[in-house]
Each structure stands twice: as structure tokens, then as C-alpha cells.
Amino acid sequence: MSDLPPDPGSTLKALRAARAWSLSQTAAQTGVSKAMLGQIERGESSPTVATLWKIATGFNVPFSLFITSRLPDAPCKATPGAPQPVWQQHSAAMRAASMFPFDDELRVDMLIVELAAGQCSVSSAHERGVIEHVIVIEGQLMLKVSDQWHTLEAEQGLRFQADQPHTYRNDGSQTARFYSLIHYGAQKIWPDDATSR
């Protein structure tokens, strides 16, 4: 298991190479500007959680690919109190940590996400057939799906089709912590050499 820190720029570059996408094609597919993509690849810009979500969604790869240096088939376990790869915005509005590397057989990505009080994050639509489970651990979370807001308290969850835009909002006075379990269905996730980095 590698102890190297996450390197979103190298991951982005590897994904582009695997698909032979130009920066312009990548910008069109992800909704992230060509200039920003170039800065991320060169290590000149630290992307926000929302930007990484857009890139992961555009490539149809799991978010955890960008925040963990472990390969998807490496054996691992989640240990309470053990440090996990974390990615956060400079403002600390949102943090995301991978519980496990993406499992290519089960096609499941499991994250712990923190959304600061008073903050909002919009997620782009995933590929058709992707299902997301959100389970609140602490605080309160507002989740918008299909133009309908759902209020989730601690120990409450919502399962929904994630192939549509969805929004996370924290109207409370404390940080909302929640699990995000994303099931990618039967479609191929990994390019042939996406993990050779």
C-alpha cells in the first residue's frame, strides 16, 4: 500500500492520456475550464471538492480515485481513528475522505463527507444508472433531488438516482457529517490504464 499523498493532477493527466482527450475535450466533458484543468495538472492549483466531483463525473470514475494513492484492488480495512486521505476546499467548506478505495468488482465508492454550517455544494449528474446513498452521521443535511428538498437528521438516509443534478446544503449551526455511498452499476468505470500512475 502506498503512503504517497493524493495527487489529483497526475490522476487527471493519466485519465486524459487513457482516453486520448485534449484539454478542450476534457473541459467540454467535465464543465471545468481548460485553464483550470491545466493548472491542476501542473500542480499550480489545488482544486475544490466540487471541482474534483465535476472532473470525476465527467470521466465517469469514482471520486476516491483523486484522493487516495491506493490502487482499487489493494486489500484494506477501515480502522476507527486511522488517518484517511482527505481532500478539502481552501475555505474548508467541504471535506471528503475515502473510507475504502473503489472496488471494481462491487463498483462501490464510499466516502465520509463534511459540509460546514451555512454551506452549499451542487453535484453534477452522474452517468445513467448511478445510485447514491447518503446517510447522515452528525448534524442536519438538506438534500435536493429532482427539484425536491429532503431534510435528513442524524441516522437518517436517502437513496436516489444520481444521474441528475443534486445539491447538498447545511442550514444548521454545526458541521454536517455524512456517508456517501455511490454505486456505479454495470458500466465500465476504469480506462485500461487509469490506475497505472
Backbone as a printed PyTorch tensor [residue, N CA C, xyz], in Angstrom:
tensor([[[  0.8510,  -1.1840,   0.0000],
         [  0.0000,   0.0000,   0.0000],
         [  0.8880,   1.2360,   0.0000]],

        [[  0.5910,   2.1890,  -0.8660],
         [  1.4100,   3.3820,  -0.9750],
         [  1.0300,   4.4000,   0.0800]],

        [[  2.0650,   5.0960,   0.6210],
         [  1.8160,   6.1680,   1.5710],
         [  1.9490,   7.5330,   0.9060]],

        [[  2.0520,   7.5620,  -0.4160],
         [  2.1760,   8.8200,  -1.1220],
         [  0.9010,   9.6340,  -0.9680]],

        [[  1.0350,  10.9570,  -0.8700],
         [ -0.1610,  11.7890,  -0.7540],
         [ -0.9540,  11.7900,  -2.0470]],

        [[ -2.2400,  12.0970,  -1.9920],
         [ -3.0480,  12.1750,  -3.2110],
         [ -2.4700,  13.1980,  -4.1780]],

        [[ -2.5430,  12.9050,  -5.4570],
         [ -2.0300,  13.8070,  -6.4890],
         [ -3.0750,  13.9180,  -7.5930]],

        [[ -4.0910,  14.7780,  -7.4160],
         [ -5.1560,  14.8940,  -8.4100],
         [ -4.6470,  15.2590,  -9.7990]],

        [[ -3.5750,  16.0590,  -9.8630],
         [ -3.0380,  16.4650, -11.1610],
         [ -2.5290,  15.2930, -11.9760]],

        [[ -1.7810,  14.4090, -11.3270],
         [ -1.2680,  13.2260, -12.0240],
         [ -2.4040,  12.2870, -12.4230]],

        [[ -3.3920,  12.1680, -11.5420],
         [ -4.5430,  11.3280, -11.8500],
         [ -5.2940,  11.8760, -13.0550]],

        [[ -5.5190,  13.1790, -13.0790],
         [ -6.1990,  13.8130, -14.2130],
         [ -5.4300,  13.5940, -15.4960]],

        [[ -4.1330,  13.7780, -15.4390],
         [ -3.2980,  13.6030, -16.6370],
         [ -3.3610,  12.1610, -17.1400]],

        [[ -3.3320,  11.1920, -16.2050],
         [ -3.4000,   9.7760, -16.5810],
         [ -4.7460,   9.4380, -17.2250]],

        [[ -5.8170,  10.0060, -16.6830],
         [ -7.1390,   9.7520, -17.2490],
         [ -7.2650,  10.3400, -18.6500]],

        [[ -6.7300,  11.5410, -18.8370],
         [ -6.7780,  12.1570, -20.1710],
         [ -5.9870,  11.3290, -21.1720]],

        [[ -4.8160,  10.8490, -20.7370],
         [ -3.9810,  10.0430, -21.6270],
         [ -4.6790,   8.7340, -21.9910]],

        [[ -5.3520,   8.1140, -21.0060],
         [ -6.0300,   6.8450, -21.2510],
         [ -7.1370,   6.9790, -22.2870]],

        [[ -7.7610,   8.1500, -22.3460],
         [ -8.8470,   8.3860, -23.2980],
         [ -8.4060,   9.1930, -24.5120]],

        [[ -7.1630,   9.6260, -24.4930],
         [ -6.6270,  10.4660, -25.5680],
         [ -7.4670,  11.7370, -25.7400]],

        [[ -7.8400,  12.3320, -24.6070],
         [ -8.6220,  13.5630, -24.6130],
         [ -7.6920,  14.7610, -24.5320]],

        [[ -7.9720,  15.7740, -25.3040],
         [ -7.2710,  17.0460, -25.1790],
         [ -7.8410,  17.7970, -23.9750]],

        [[ -7.1720,  18.8770, -23.5830],
         [ -7.7140,  19.7000, -22.5080],
         [ -9.0710,  20.2840, -22.8970]],

        [[ -9.2240,  20.6210, -24.1780],
         [-10.5010,  21.1720, -24.6480],
         [-11.6140,  20.1340, -24.5410]],

        [[-11.3210,  18.8950, -24.9510],
         [-12.3180,  17.8250, -24.8350],
         [-12.6760,  17.5750, -23.3700]],

        [[-11.6600,  17.5950, -22.5180],
         [-11.8860,  17.3570, -21.0960],
         [-12.7370,  18.4660, -20.4920]],

        [[-12.4640,  19.7040, -20.8890],
         [-13.2500,  20.8330, -20.3930],
         [-14.7110,  20.6940, -20.8000]],

        [[-14.9420,  20.2790, -22.0500],
         [-16.3130,  20.1080, -22.5380],
         [-17.0300,  18.9860, -21.7930]],

        [[-16.2960,  17.9410, -21.4620],
         [-16.9000,  16.7740, -20.8220],
         [-17.1640,  16.9990, -19.3360]],

        [[-16.3110,  17.7950, -18.6880],
         [-16.4000,  17.9460, -17.2360],
         [-17.0630,  19.2510, -16.7850]],

        [[-17.0780,  20.2540, -17.6490],
         [-17.5950,  21.5560, -17.2440],
         [-16.5910,  22.3730, -16.4550]],

        [[-15.3310,  21.9130, -16.4170],
         [-14.2430,  22.6470, -15.7640],
         [-13.4100,  23.3030, -16.8500]],

        [[-13.0570,  24.5540, -16.6710],
         [-12.3650,  25.2960, -17.7200],
         [-11.0220,  24.6630, -18.0940]],

        [[-10.6420,  24.8670, -19.3460],
         [ -9.3640,  24.3590, -19.8440],
         [ -8.2050,  24.9130, -19.0190]],

        [[ -8.2840,  26.1990, -18.6770],
         [ -7.2160,  26.8210, -17.8890],
         [ -7.0900,  26.1650, -16.5170]],

        [[ -8.2210,  25.9190, -15.8620],
         [ -8.1930,  25.2980, -14.5410],
         [ -7.6600,  23.8770, -14.6150]],

        [[ -8.0710,  23.1230, -15.6300],
         [ -7.5730,  21.7570, -15.7990],
         [ -6.0540,  21.7480, -15.9570]],

        [[ -5.5450,  22.6720, -16.7610],
         [ -4.0990,  22.7610, -16.9540],
         [ -3.3720,  23.0910, -15.6650]],

        [[ -3.9440,  24.0000, -14.8700],
         [ -3.3300,  24.3760, -13.5970],
         [ -3.3170,  23.1980, -12.6290]],

        [[ -4.4000,  22.4180, -12.6140],
         [ -4.4610,  21.2410, -11.7400],
         [ -3.3920,  20.2290, -12.1410]],

        [[ -3.2760,  19.9690, -13.4380],
         [ -2.2870,  19.0050, -13.9120],
         [ -0.8630,  19.4300, -13.5680]],

        [[ -0.5900,  20.7130, -13.6470],
         [  0.7610,  21.2190, -13.3630],
         [  1.0040,  21.4360, -11.8700]],

        [[ -0.0040,  21.1840, -11.0530],
         [  0.1510,  21.3750,  -9.6200],
         [  0.1460,  22.8290,  -9.2040]],

        [[ -0.3800,  23.7020, -10.0630],
         [ -0.4120,  25.1370,  -9.7800],
         [ -1.6950,  25.5540,  -9.0640]],

        [[ -2.6670,  24.6660,  -9.0200],
         [ -3.9380,  24.9760,  -8.3740],
         [ -4.4240,  23.7640,  -7.6030]],

        [[ -4.9130,  23.9990,  -6.4000],
         [ -5.4920,  22.9280,  -5.5940],
         [ -7.0030,  22.9600,  -5.7960]],

        [[ -7.5520,  21.9770,  -6.4800],
         [ -8.9850,  22.0220,  -6.8090],
         [ -9.8680,  21.8730,  -5.5880]],

        [[-11.0440,  22.4770,  -5.6480],
         [-12.0310,  22.3070,  -4.5880],
         [-12.6600,  20.9210,  -4.7090]],

        [[-13.3500,  20.5260,  -3.6630],
         [-14.0800,  19.2620,  -3.6950],
         [-15.0820,  19.2730,  -4.8480]],

        [[-15.7840,  20.3990,  -5.0220],
         [-16.7840,  20.4980,  -6.0930],
         [-16.1490,  20.3360,  -7.4710]],

        [[-14.9590,  20.9070,  -7.6610],
         [-14.2690,  20.7730,  -8.9530],
         [-13.8520,  19.3340,  -9.1940]],

        [[-13.3250,  18.6710,  -8.1600],
         [-12.9520,  17.2620,  -8.3160],
         [-14.1650,  16.3970,  -8.6200]],

        [[-15.3080,  16.7280,  -8.0150],
         [-16.5340,  15.9790,  -8.3100],
         [-16.8770,  16.1250,  -9.7930]],

        [[-16.7720,  17.3440, -10.3200],
         [-17.0860,  17.5750, -11.7350],
         [-16.1560,  16.7650, -12.6270]],

        [[-14.8790,  16.7580, -12.3000],
         [-13.9130,  16.0210, -13.1160],
         [-14.1960,  14.5220, -13.0500]],

        [[-14.4050,  14.0070, -11.8330],
         [-14.6950,  12.5740, -11.6760],
         [-15.9570,  12.1850, -12.4300]],

        [[-16.9800,  13.0250, -12.3380],
         [-18.2410,  12.7480, -13.0290],
         [-18.0580,  12.7920, -14.5360]],

        [[-17.3130,  13.7600, -15.0250],
         [-17.0780,  13.8660, -16.4630],
         [-16.3480,  12.6610, -17.0310]],

        [[-15.4430,  12.1050, -16.2420],
         [-14.7110,  10.9070, -16.6770],
         [-15.4500,   9.6220, -16.3130]],

        [[-16.5170,   9.7380, -15.5200],
         [-17.2440,   8.5810, -15.0020],
         [-16.3090,   7.6520, -14.2240]],

        [[-15.5510,   8.2580, -13.3240],
         [-14.6820,   7.4880, -12.4270],
         [-15.0390,   7.8670, -10.9920]],

        [[-14.7200,   7.0130, -10.0280],
         [-15.0510,   7.3120,  -8.6360],
         [-14.2420,   8.4940,  -8.1050]],

        [[-14.8800,   9.2750,  -7.2680],
         [-14.2340,  10.4300,  -6.6590],
         [-12.9840,  10.0230,  -5.8910]],

        [[-13.0380,   8.8710,  -5.2230],
         [-11.9170,   8.4430,  -4.3840],
         [-10.6370,   8.2520,  -5.1800]],

        [[-10.7270,   8.0600,  -6.4850],
         [ -9.5310,   7.9250,  -7.3110],
         [ -8.6320,   9.1540,  -7.1790]],

        [[ -9.2490,  10.3100,  -6.9210],
         [ -8.4820,  11.5540,  -6.8510],
         [ -7.9220,  11.8450,  -5.4570]],

        [[ -8.4040,  11.1490,  -4.4310],
         [ -7.9660,  11.4920,  -3.0790],
         [ -7.2990,  10.3430,  -2.3530]],

        [[ -6.9970,   9.2630,  -3.0380],
         [ -6.2580,   8.1710,  -2.4200],
         [ -5.1800,   7.7030,  -3.3780]],

        [[ -4.0680,   7.3000,  -2.8230],
         [ -2.9670,   6.8030,  -3.6440],
         [ -2.9860,   5.2870,  -3.7610]],

        [[ -3.9670,   4.6440,  -3.0980],
         [ -4.0510,   3.1880,  -3.1250],
         [ -4.7330,   2.7100,  -4.3960]],

        [[ -4.2740,   1.5950,  -4.9020],
         [ -4.9140,   1.0080,  -6.0660],
         [ -6.2240,   0.3500,  -5.6530]],

        [[ -7.1910,   0.2450,  -6.5790],
         [ -8.5200,  -0.2310,  -6.2050],
         [ -8.5690,  -1.6690,  -5.7320]],

        [[ -7.5870,  -2.5080,  -6.1210],
         [ -7.6470,  -3.9170,  -5.7320],
         [ -6.7850,  -4.2100,  -4.5030]],

        [[ -6.2260,  -3.1850,  -3.8720],
         [ -5.3980,  -3.4130,  -2.6930],
         [ -6.2770,  -3.7450,  -1.4920]],

        [[ -5.9450,  -4.8030,  -0.7160],
         [ -6.7540,  -5.1150,   0.4600],
         [ -6.6270,  -4.0060,   1.4930]],

        [[ -7.7130,  -3.7030,   2.1790],
         [ -7.6810,  -2.6360,   3.1760],
         [ -8.8410,  -2.8020,   4.1320]],

        [[ -8.7530,  -2.1040,   5.2510],
         [ -9.8640,  -2.0760,   6.1900],
         [ -9.9640,  -0.6750,   6.7660]],

        [[-11.1770,  -0.3200,   7.1690],
         [-11.3870,   0.9740,   7.8080],
         [-11.1770,   0.7960,   9.2990]],

        [[-10.2640,   1.5750,   9.8710],
         [ -9.9430,   1.4720,  11.2820],
         [-10.3270,   2.7630,  11.9890]],

        [[-11.1520,   2.6850,  13.0340],
         [-11.5330,   3.9100,  13.7430],
         [-10.3090,   4.6870,  14.2080]],

        [[-10.2850,   5.9760,  13.9050],
         [ -9.1870,   6.8250,  14.3300],
         [ -7.9970,   6.8200,  13.3960]],

        [[ -7.9800,   5.8910,  12.4250],
         [ -6.8590,   5.8410,  11.4950],
         [ -6.9670,   6.9870,  10.4960]],

        [[ -5.8360,   7.6010,  10.1290],
         [ -5.8960,   8.7100,   9.1720],
         [ -6.3480,   8.2180,   7.8040]],

        [[ -7.2330,   8.9690,   7.1850],
         [ -7.7240,   8.6530,   5.8510],
         [ -7.3420,   9.7920,   4.9090]],

        [[ -7.1310,   9.4910,   3.6200],
         [ -6.8590,  10.5720,   2.6810],
         [ -8.0380,  11.5390,   2.6590]],

        [[ -7.7680,  12.8070,   2.8910],
         [ -8.8170,  13.8230,   2.9510],
         [ -8.5430,  14.8930,   1.9160]],

        [[ -9.5930,  15.3460,   1.2580],
         [ -9.4640,  16.4770,   0.3400],
         [-10.4630,  17.5330,   0.7640]],

        [[-10.0130,  18.7730,   0.8290],
         [-10.9100,  19.8280,   1.2640],
         [-10.6640,  21.0980,   0.4650]],

        [[-11.6940,  21.9420,   0.4260],
         [-11.5690,  23.2450,  -0.1860],
         [-10.7290,  24.1260,   0.7310]],

        [[-10.0900,  25.1370,   0.1530],
         [ -9.2820,  26.0470,   0.9670],
         [-10.1230,  26.6860,   2.0600]],

        [[-11.3890,  26.9500,   1.7780],
         [-12.2650,  27.5660,   2.7610],
         [-12.7430,  26.5620,   3.8080]],

        [[-12.4100,  25.2800,   3.6120],
         [-12.8620,  24.1920,   4.4810],
         [-14.3830,  24.0750,   4.4900]],

        [[-15.0330,  24.5770,   3.4310],
         [-16.4870,  24.4650,   3.3350],
         [-16.9020,  23.0070,   3.2060]],

        [[-16.1030,  22.2270,   2.4910],
         [-16.4230,  20.8150,   2.3170],
         [-15.1370,  19.9980,   2.3720]],

        [[-15.2200,  18.8670,   3.0730],
         [-14.1060,  17.9110,   3.1360],
         [-14.6410,  16.5450,   2.7310]],

        [[-13.8200,  15.7550,   2.0670],
         [-14.2190,  14.4000,   1.6880],
         [-13.0580,  13.4530,   1.9380]],

        [[-13.3520,  12.3210,   2.5550],
         [-12.3460,  11.2990,   2.8170],
         [-12.8570,   9.9610,   2.3080]],

        [[-11.9590,   9.1820,   1.7480],
         [-12.3170,   7.8650,   1.2340],
         [-12.2670,   6.8380,   2.3620]],

        [[-13.3630,   6.1080,   2.5590],
         [-13.3610,   5.0210,   3.5360],
         [-12.5920,   3.8200,   3.0050]],

        [[-12.8060,   3.5090,   1.7150],
         [-12.1390,   2.4140,   1.0460],
         [-11.8270,   2.8560,  -0.3780]],

        [[-10.7910,   2.3020,  -0.9900],
         [-10.6030,   2.5660,  -2.4150],
         [-11.7820,   1.9850,  -3.2000]],

        [[-12.0370,   2.5140,  -4.3500],
         [-13.1120,   1.9990,  -5.1920],
         [-12.9150,   0.5150,  -5.4550]],

        [[-13.9890,  -0.2470,  -5.3520],
         [-13.9620,  -1.6790,  -5.6030],
         [-14.4860,  -1.9220,  -7.0100]],

        [[-13.6170,  -2.3760,  -7.9090],
         [-14.0050,  -2.5310,  -9.3080],
         [-14.9770,  -3.6810,  -9.5190]],

        [[-14.9940,  -4.6430,  -8.5840],
         [-15.9350,  -5.7630,  -8.7010],
         [-17.3140,  -5.3670,  -8.1900]],

        [[-17.3490,  -4.7520,  -7.0160],
         [-18.6240,  -4.3190,  -6.4550],
         [-19.0950,  -3.0020,  -7.0540]],

        [[-18.1740,  -2.2290,  -7.6180],
         [-18.4490,  -0.9270,  -8.2360],
         [-19.0620,   0.0500,  -7.2360]],

        [[-18.4420,   0.0850,  -6.0630],
         [-18.9260,   0.9380,  -4.9900],
         [-17.8110,   1.8570,  -4.5110]],

        [[-18.1470,   3.1180,  -4.2940],
         [-17.2440,   4.1070,  -3.7240],
         [-17.8850,   4.5880,  -2.4310]],

        [[-17.1340,   4.5920,  -1.3270],
         [-17.6970,   5.0190,  -0.0510],
         [-16.8460,   6.1230,   0.5390]],

        [[-17.4990,   7.2580,   0.8040],
         [-16.8190,   8.4390,   1.3060],
         [-17.4480,   8.9180,   2.6080]],

        [[-16.6490,   9.6300,   3.4110],
         [-17.1740,  10.4140,   4.5170],
         [-17.0360,  11.8690,   4.1030]],

        [[-18.1360,  12.6050,   4.1570],
         [-18.1410,  13.9900,   3.7020],
         [-18.5530,  14.9000,   4.8560]],

        [[-17.8940,  16.0500,   4.9510],
         [-18.2620,  17.0670,   5.9280],
         [-18.6210,  18.3460,   5.1860]],

        [[-19.7480,  18.9210,   5.5260],
         [-20.1950,  20.1820,   4.9330],
         [-20.3760,  21.1890,   6.0620]],

        [[-19.6250,  22.2790,   5.9980],
         [-19.6400,  23.2720,   7.0700],
         [-21.0000,  23.9560,   7.1750]],

        [[-21.2750,  24.4950,   8.3410],
         [-22.5350,  25.2030,   8.5860],
         [-22.6960,  26.3530,   7.5980]],

        [[-23.9160,  26.4650,   7.0540],
         [-24.2230,  27.5550,   6.1370],
         [-23.7100,  27.3770,   4.7210]],

        [[-23.1620,  26.2070,   4.4080],
         [-22.5640,  25.9850,   3.0930],
         [-23.4710,  25.1330,   2.1960]],

        [[-23.2130,  25.2360,   0.8940],
         [-23.9950,  24.5200,  -0.1090],
         [-23.0490,  23.9930,  -1.1770]],

        [[-23.3100,  22.8120,  -1.6890],
         [-22.4970,  22.2350,  -2.7510],
         [-23.4060,  21.5500,  -3.7720]],

        [[-23.2160,  21.9010,  -5.0410],
         [-24.0170,  21.3340,  -6.1280],
         [-23.1990,  20.2560,  -6.8300]],

        [[-23.7860,  19.0850,  -7.0040],
         [-23.1150,  17.9720,  -7.6740],
         [-23.7160,  17.7680,  -9.0560]],

        [[-22.8530,  17.6200, -10.0510],
         [-23.3240,  17.3450, -11.4050],
         [-23.9450,  15.9560, -11.4750]],

        [[-24.7380,  15.7440, -12.4980],
         [-25.3440,  14.4230, -12.7050],
         [-24.2730,  13.3960, -13.0360]],

        [[-24.3830,  12.2290, -12.4290],
         [-23.5050,  11.1130, -12.7650],
         [-24.0400,  10.4240, -14.0200]],

        [[-23.3280,   9.3790, -14.4500],
         [-23.7830,   8.6030, -15.6050],
         [-25.1140,   7.9270, -15.2890]],

        [[-25.8380,   7.5830, -16.3380],
         [-27.1240,   6.9080, -16.1800],
         [-26.9380,   5.6020, -15.4060]],

        [[-27.8220,   5.3750, -14.4440],
         [-27.7840,   4.1380, -13.6700],
         [-27.0260,   4.2410, -12.3560]],

        [[-26.3240,   5.3490, -12.1350],
         [-25.5860,   5.5060, -10.8790],
         [-26.5650,   5.7940,  -9.7360]],

        [[-26.3870,   5.0870,  -8.6330],
         [-27.2470,   5.2490,  -7.4600],
         [-26.3890,   5.7300,  -6.2890]],

        [[-26.8990,   6.6970,  -5.5570],
         [-26.1710,   7.2160,  -4.3990],
         [-27.0040,   7.0120,  -3.1320]],

        [[-26.2990,   6.6440,  -2.0670],
         [-26.9030,   6.5370,  -0.7410],
         [-26.2300,   7.5860,   0.1400]],

        [[-27.0090,   8.4260,   0.7880],
         [-26.4810,   9.4270,   1.7130],
         [-27.0450,   9.1200,   3.0930]],

        [[-26.1490,   8.9430,   4.0750],
         [-26.5660,   8.6490,   5.4450],
         [-25.9040,   9.6680,   6.3680]],

        [[-26.7140,  10.4450,   7.0710],
         [-26.1840,  11.4870,   7.9470],
         [-25.6750,  10.8670,   9.2450]],

        [[-24.4670,  11.2910,   9.6430],
         [-23.8620,  10.8190,  10.8910],
         [-24.0850,  11.8410,  12.0020]],

        [[-23.8120,  13.1100,  11.6810],
         [-23.9580,  14.1890,  12.6510],
         [-24.5560,  15.4130,  11.9720]],

        [[-25.3150,  16.1880,  12.7280],
         [-25.8860,  17.4190,  12.2030],
         [-27.1200,  17.1630,  11.3630]],

        [[-27.4320,  18.1300,  10.5260],
         [-28.5930,  18.0510,   9.6500],
         [-28.1660,  18.4010,   8.2350]],

        [[-28.7270,  17.7010,   7.2530],
         [-28.3690,  17.9290,   5.8620],
         [-29.6330,  18.1130,   5.0310]],

        [[-29.6280,  19.1220,   4.1920],
         [-30.6830,  19.3090,   3.2040],
         [-30.1550,  18.7440,   1.8870]],

        [[-30.9370,  17.8890,   1.2580],
         [-30.5270,  17.2500,   0.0170],
         [-31.6040,  17.4510,  -1.0450]],

        [[-31.2240,  18.0730,  -2.1480],
         [-32.1750,  18.3500,  -3.2160],
         [-31.9670,  17.3600,  -4.3560]],

        [[-33.0340,  16.6410,  -4.6940],
         [-33.0350,  15.6910,  -5.8040],
         [-34.3390,  15.8760,  -6.5640]],

        [[-34.2620,  15.9540,  -7.8810],
         [-35.4680,  16.1470,  -8.7090],
         [-36.2870,  17.3490,  -8.2490]],

        [[-35.5960,  18.4420,  -7.9630],
         [-36.2410,  19.6930,  -7.5450],
         [-37.0090,  19.5740,  -6.2360]],

        [[-36.7460,  18.5220,  -5.4700],
         [-37.4060,  18.3540,  -4.1770],
         [-36.3540,  18.3020,  -3.0750]],

        [[-36.5580,  19.1180,  -2.0390],
         [-35.6380,  19.1280,  -0.9040],
         [-36.0460,  18.0870,   0.1220]],

        [[-35.0570,  17.3870,   0.6590],
         [-35.2650,  16.3960,   1.7170],
         [-34.4160,  16.8170,   2.9190]],

        [[-34.9960,  16.7810,   4.1030],
         [-34.2760,  17.1000,   5.3300],
         [-33.8640,  15.8030,   6.0020]],

        [[-32.5540,  15.6360,   6.2040],
         [-32.0320,  14.4210,   6.8090],
         [-31.3630,  14.7540,   8.1370]],

        [[-31.8170,  14.1090,   9.1940],
         [-31.2220,  14.2520,  10.5100],
         [-30.2210,  13.1090,  10.7200]],

        [[-29.4920,  13.1640,  11.8260],
         [-28.5450,  12.0930,  12.1510],
         [-29.2610,  10.7450,  12.1640]],

        [[-28.6250,   9.7440,  11.5780],
         [-29.1150,   8.3770,  11.4580],
         [-30.2480,   8.2440,  10.4440]],

        [[-30.4590,   9.2700,   9.6300],
         [-31.4150,   9.1680,   8.5250],
         [-30.6440,   9.1640,   7.2080]],

        [[-31.2390,   8.5410,   6.2060],
         [-30.5690,   8.4590,   4.9160],
         [-31.5440,   8.5550,   3.7670]],

        [[-30.9740,   8.7040,   2.5740],
         [-31.7680,   8.7770,   1.3510],
         [-31.0120,   8.0770,   0.2380]],

        [[-31.7190,   7.2200,  -0.4830],
         [-31.1540,   6.5790,  -1.6710],
         [-31.8310,   7.1940,  -2.8790]],

        [[-31.0390,   7.5500,  -3.9080],
         [-31.6310,   8.2050,  -5.0720],
         [-30.8180,   7.9380,  -6.3340]],

        [[-31.4790,   8.0980,  -7.4640],
         [-30.8070,   8.0070,  -8.7560],
         [-29.9440,   9.2530,  -8.9060]],

        [[-28.6360,   9.0530,  -9.0450],
         [-27.7080,  10.1860,  -9.0640],
         [-27.3730,  10.6580, -10.4760]],

        [[-28.1270,  10.1670, -11.4750],
         [-27.8860,  10.6010, -12.8490],
         [-28.6790,  11.8730, -13.1490]],

        [[-28.7330,  12.7510, -12.1670],
         [-29.3890,  14.0470, -12.2720],
         [-28.6690,  14.9820, -11.2930]],

        [[-28.7030,  16.2720, -11.5390],
         [-28.0500,  17.1840, -10.5860],
         [-28.6590,  17.0370,  -9.1990]],

        [[-27.8280,  17.1510,  -8.1690],
         [-28.3130,  17.0850,  -6.8000],
         [-27.4770,  18.0500,  -5.9520]],

        [[-28.1050,  18.5570,  -4.9160],
         [-27.4920,  19.6120,  -4.1190],
         [-27.4940,  19.2440,  -2.6440]],

        [[-26.3580,  19.5050,  -1.9890],
         [-26.2220,  19.3050,  -0.5520],
         [-26.1750,  20.6870,   0.1040]],

        [[-26.9500,  20.8780,   1.1620],
         [-26.9680,  22.1780,   1.8390],
         [-27.0440,  21.9670,   3.3490]],

        [[-26.2930,  22.7820,   4.0620],
         [-26.3000,  22.6990,   5.5210],
         [-26.8110,  24.0250,   6.0790]],

        [[-28.0570,  24.0320,   6.5130],
         [-28.6620,  25.2300,   7.0990],
         [-28.4500,  25.3020,   8.6050]],

        [[-27.8210,  24.2840,   9.1650],
         [-27.6580,  24.2260,  10.6090],
         [-26.4940,  25.0670,  11.1140]],

        [[-26.2710,  24.9940,  12.4190],
         [-25.2020,  25.7690,  13.0550],
         [-23.9590,  24.9300,  13.3160]],

        [[-24.0010,  23.6460,  12.9620],
         [-22.8410,  22.7900,  13.1460],
         [-22.5440,  22.0580,  11.8330]],

        [[-21.3330,  21.5580,  11.7300],
         [-20.9290,  20.8200,  10.5380],
         [-21.7910,  19.5770,  10.3670]],

        [[-22.2210,  19.3280,   9.1550],
         [-22.9530,  18.1000,   8.8360],
         [-21.9490,  17.0620,   8.3480]],

        [[-21.9740,  15.8840,   8.9330],
         [-21.1120,  14.7790,   8.5090],
         [-22.0110,  13.6730,   7.9700]],

        [[-21.6420,  13.1140,   6.8260],
         [-22.4680,  12.0560,   6.2450],
         [-21.6330,  11.1070,   5.4060]],

        [[-22.1460,   9.8880,   5.3010],
         [-21.5670,   8.9170,   4.3890],
         [-22.1970,   9.1180,   3.0170]],

        [[-21.3830,   8.9870,   1.9890],
         [-21.8790,   8.9650,   0.6180],
         [-21.4010,   7.6730,  -0.0140]],

        [[-22.3310,   6.7770,  -0.2680],
         [-22.0190,   5.5020,  -0.9020],
         [-22.5670,   5.5550,  -2.3240]],

        [[-21.6730,   5.4420,  -3.2860],
         [-22.0570,   5.5860,  -4.6980],
         [-21.8670,   4.2510,  -5.4070]],

        [[-22.9420,   3.7690,  -6.0080],
         [-22.9040,   2.5080,  -6.7580],
         [-22.9730,   2.8210,  -8.2440]],

        [[-21.9250,   2.4240,  -8.9690],
         [-21.7950,   2.8080, -10.3670],
         [-22.4380,   1.8370, -11.3480]],

        [[-23.1020,   0.8040, -10.8770],
         [-23.7970,  -0.0820, -11.7950],
         [-22.8440,  -0.9220, -12.6250]],

        [[-23.3240,  -1.3640, -13.7700],
         [-22.5770,  -2.3410, -14.5650],
         [-21.6290,  -1.7270, -15.5880]],

        [[-21.7320,  -0.4150, -15.8340],
         [-20.8820,   0.1640, -16.8710],
         [-19.4260,   0.1610, -16.4420]],

        [[-18.5210,   0.1470, -17.4300],
         [-17.0940,   0.1370, -17.1500],
         [-16.6860,   1.4760, -16.5620]],

        [[-15.9470,   1.4280, -15.4620],
         [-15.5010,   2.6380, -14.7980],
         [-14.0700,   2.9770, -15.1840]],

        [[-13.1830,   1.9820, -15.1070],
         [-11.7700,   2.2630, -15.2740],
         [-11.3380,   2.1880, -16.7280]],

        [[-10.6460,   3.2080, -17.2370],
         [ -9.9550,   3.0440, -18.5060],
         [ -8.8980,   1.9700, -18.3130]],

        [[ -8.4070,   1.3880, -19.4030],
         [ -7.4870,   0.2600, -19.3000],
         [ -6.2340,   0.5830, -18.4770]],

        [[ -5.7600,   1.8480, -18.5490],
         [ -4.5430,   2.1700, -17.8140],
         [ -4.7240,   3.3210, -16.8490]],

        [[ -5.9520,   3.5150, -16.3580],
         [ -6.2040,   4.6730, -15.4910],
         [ -5.5030,   4.5740, -14.1420]],

        [[ -5.2160,   3.3490, -13.7070],
         [ -4.5940,   3.2130, -12.3940],
         [ -3.0930,   3.0350, -12.4810]],

        [[ -2.5370,   3.0560, -13.6760],
         [ -1.0890,   2.9130, -13.8030],
         [ -0.4350,   4.2770, -13.7080]],

        [[ -0.3380,   4.7650, -12.4780],
         [  0.2080,   6.1040, -12.2610],
         [  1.2490,   6.0690, -11.1690]]])
